[in-house]
Amino acid sequence: MTEYSRVALSALDVAPVWTGSSATRSLRDTIALAQRLEQLDYARFWVAEHHGVPSLATSATAVLVAAVAGATTTMRVGSGGVLLPNHPPLVVAEQFGTLAALHPDRIDLGVGRAPGSADPTTARLLRRGGESDADFLAQIAELTGYFAAGPGEPAPSPQSGVAGEHRPPMVILGSSPSSARMAGALGLPYAYAHHINATATVESLAAYRESFQPSARFRTPYAIVAALVFADDTDEAARELAAPLLVGQVRMRSGRMDSLFPTPRQAADFSFTEAQREWARDRLERQIWGSPERVRERVTELVRATGADELMALTMVYDPERRIHSYELLSETVGRV
């Protein structure tokens, strides 16, 4: 198990769009956040892939990775992740090979297989078919074949182009034991989405380590756990930080996918049903939130339970300054343990 003091700290962002704001503002806030987190020595900054959701502006992942990488100088930047069934593997290889050429030793390629949209029509427009385990493995194999080869590996495909000269580290993303076992069998790092499915985190990380087979590029397992984090000076302030996101997600669960995330005032005025209130309470309790002391305790518990090598924080907060403050407190908290 990883010692807590050795756990790396990184960030995931989805460019949330709040009522009264715009996608343009959200994307600019994402870049400003990355620049501040680089100053705080966060190890990496990833952006997600979502489609057909007005409240999330991360629909062109490679483009946003390029923008963030161009606005920073030392921090690793990557996808969290490219949803491979939505894209031809050659196009992904060309995009991330180009990014790796422009930003040597700074680009990560996280890949997953979720649709990236809860809207069936959008999902159908994106999907290229092939969503089984075997299909996903074939897509990964094809993608890998376009990148520069390591010792003892076959030469890259003749169609590789710039990708054939580079090979950004690939990470498998998932939220279940099956994706964890797949990452382990491939001998690749694994990023678990605790913020999506907090009920299978421990089981999945154990499955990953048990199934890990050393590969030419990765001799030992490496596990990232991505979690929602809301840190503030007091528990009550942190709970207030989380409220707009929780209300927005409650509305999404009821089918309101076309609305932006609410403002703090709108969140405070929202009328929960008892079932919705219980869901929101449980959702928050399974993540990391609170004062620095509480955050320290929750991070310690999560790392001890999972053996994570890295904590990737996702903080979705209405006020950009309070969002940055949350990341600052998290950095100070982890650094003191």
Residue pairs with C-beta under 8 A, 6 or more apart in sequence:
1 304
1 307
2 303
2 307
2 308
2 309
4 299
4 300
4 303
4 304
4 337
5 337
6 309
7 303
7 308
7 309
7 310
7 311
7 334
8 43
8 309
8 310
8 311
9 42
9 43
9 310
9 311
9 313
9 330
9 331
9 334
10 42
10 43
10 44
10 45
10 46
10 76
10 224
10 310
10 311
10 312
10 313
11 33
11 34
11 37
11 42
11 44
11 45
11 46
11 312
11 313
11 314
11 315
11 327
12 45
12 46
12 47
12 48
12 80
12 195
12 226
12 312
12 313
12 314
13 30
13 33
13 34
13 45
13 46
13 47
13 48
13 58
13 314
14 47
14 48
14 50
14 56
14 57
14 58
14 314
14 316
15 23
15 26
15 27
15 29
15 30
15 47
15 56
15 57
15 58
15 64
16 26
16 55
16 56
16 57
16 245
16 261
16 316
17 23
17 25
17 26
17 54
17 55
17 56
17 57
17 260
17 261
18 26
18 55
18 244
18 260
18 261
18 262
18 263
18 318
19 259
19 260
19 261
19 262
19 263
19 266
20 263
21 260
23 54
23 57
26 57
27 57
27 64
27 67
29 320
29 323
30 47
30 57
30 64
30 68
31 67
31 68
31 71
32 320
33 45
33 320
33 323
33 324
33 327
34 45
34 68
34 71
34 72
34 75
34 77
35 71
35 72
36 324
36 327
37 45
37 75
37 327
38 45
38 72
38 73
38 74
38 75
40 327
40 328
40 331
41 331
42 75
42 327
42 331
43 75
43 76
43 310
44 75
44 76
44 77
44 78
44 108
44 312
45 68
45 72
45 75
45 76
45 77
45 78
46 77
46 78
46 79
46 80
46 81
46 108
46 110
46 312
47 58
47 61
47 64
47 65
47 68
47 78
47 79
47 80
48 56
48 58
48 61
48 79
48 80
48 81
49 58
49 59
49 61
49 79
49 81
49 82
49 83
49 86
49 116
50 56
50 58
50 59
50 116
50 117
51 59
51 86
51 115
51 116
51 117
51 119
51 122
51 123
51 126
52 117
52 118
52 119
52 121
52 122
52 257
53 117
53 118
53 119
53 257
54 258
54 259
54 260
55 248
55 252
55 259
55 260
55 261
58 64
61 79
61 81
61 82
62 79
62 82
62 92
62 95
62 96
62 99
65 77
65 78
65 79
65 99
65 107
66 99
66 102
68 77
69 77
69 99
69 102
69 103
69 106
69 107
70 102
70 103
74 106
75 106
76 106
76 107
76 108
77 103
77 106
77 107
77 108
78 107
78 108
78 109
78 110
78 168
78 171
79 96
79 108
79 109
79 110
79 111
80 110
80 173
80 191
80 226
80 312
81 109
81 110
81 111
81 112
81 171
81 173
81 191
82 92
82 96
82 109
82 110
82 111
82 112
83 111
83 112
83 113
83 114
83 115
83 116
83 126
84 92
84 111
84 112
84 113
84 136
84 139
84 140
84 143
85 113
85 115
85 127
85 128
85 129
85 130
85 131
85 135
85 136
85 139
86 115
86 116
86 126
86 127
86 128
87 128
88 128
89 139
89 142
89 143
89 146
90 142
90 146
90 159
92 109
92 111
92 143
93 143
93 146
93 147
93 160
93 163
94 146
94 161
94 162
94 163
96 107
96 109
96 163
96 168
97 146
97 147
97 160
97 161
97 162
97 163
97 164
97 165
97 166
97 168
98 162
98 163
99 107
99 168
100 106
100 107
100 166
100 167
100 168
101 162
101 165
101 166
104 166
107 168
108 168
108 169
108 171
109 168
109 169
109 170
109 171
110 170
110 171
110 172
110 173
110 191
111 140
111 143
111 170
111 171
111 172
111 173
112 172
112 173
112 174
112 179
113 131
113 136
113 179
115 122
115 123
115 126
115 127
116 123
116 126
117 123
117 126
118 252
118 257
119 257
129 135
130 136
130 138
130 139
133 178
133 182
136 182
137 182
137 186
140 170
140 172
140 186
143 170
144 170
145 154
145 156
145 157
146 156
146 157
146 159
146 160
146 163
146 164
147 156
147 160
147 163
147 164
147 166
147 167
147 168
148 156
148 163
148 164
148 165
148 166
148 167
149 155
149 156
149 167
150 167
150 216
150 217
151 216
152 216
153 216
156 163
156 164
157 164
169 189
169 217
170 188
170 189
171 183
171 188
171 189
171 190
171 191
171 224
172 179
172 182
172 183
172 186
172 188
172 189
172 190
172 191
173 179
173 190
173 191
173 193
174 180
174 182
174 183
174 190
174 191
174 192
174 193
174 204
175 192
175 193
175 196
175 197
175 200
175 204
176 197
176 200
176 204
177 200
177 203
177 204
177 207
179 190
179 204
180 190
180 192
180 204
180 205
180 207
180 208
180 211
181 207
181 208
181 211
183 189
183 190
183 208
184 190
184 207
184 208
184 209
184 210
184 211
184 212
184 213
184 221
185 211
185 212
185 213
186 213
186 215
187 212
187 213
187 214
187 215
187 216
187 217
187 218
188 215
188 218
189 218
189 221
189 222
189 223
189 224
190 205
190 208
190 221
190 222
190 223
190 224
191 223
191 224
191 225
191 226
191 312
192 201
192 204
192 205
192 208
192 223
192 224
192 225
192 226
192 306
193 226
194 201
194 225
194 226
194 227
194 286
194 287
194 302
195 226
195 227
195 228
195 287
195 314
198 227
198 286
198 287
199 286
201 225
201 302
201 305
201 306
202 305
202 306
205 223
205 225
205 306
205 307
205 308
208 221
208 223
209 221
209 223
209 307
212 220
212 221
214 220
222 309
222 310
223 306
223 307
223 308
223 309
223 310
224 308
224 309
224 310
224 311
224 312
225 302
225 303
225 306
225 308
225 310
225 311
225 312
226 312
226 313
226 314
227 287
227 288
227 302
227 311
227 312
227 313
227 314
228 242
228 245
228 287
228 288
228 289
228 313
228 314
228 315
228 316
229 287
229 288
229 289
229 295
229 313
229 314
229 315
229 326
229 327
229 330
230 238
230 239
230 241
230 242
230 284
230 287
230 288
230 289
230 290
230 315
230 317
230 326
231 238
231 288
231 289
231 290
231 291
231 292
231 295
231 315
231 325
231 326
231 327
231 329
231 330
231 333
232 238
232 240
232 241
232 290
232 291
232 322
232 325
232 326
232 329
233 291
233 292
233 329
234 291
235 289
235 290
235 291
235 294
238 289
238 290
238 291
238 294
238 295
238 326
239 284
239 289
239 290
240 264
241 289
241 317
241 322
241 326
242 284
242 289
243 264
243 267
243 268
244 261
244 262
244 263
244 264
244 266
244 267
244 317
244 318
245 261
245 316
245 317
246 267
246 280
246 283
246 284
247 261
247 262
247 266
247 267
247 270
247 280
248 259
248 260
248 261
248 262
248 267
249 280
249 283
250 270
250 272
250 276
250 279
250 280
251 259
251 262
253 276
253 279
254 276
261 316
261 318
262 270
263 318
264 318
272 280
288 295
288 298
288 299
288 302
288 313
289 295
289 298
290 298
292 329
292 332
292 333
295 329
295 330
295 333
296 333
296 334
296 336
296 337
299 311
299 330
299 333
299 334
299 337
300 337
302 308
302 311
303 311
311 334
313 327
313 330
315 323
315 326
315 327
315 330
316 323
317 323
317 326
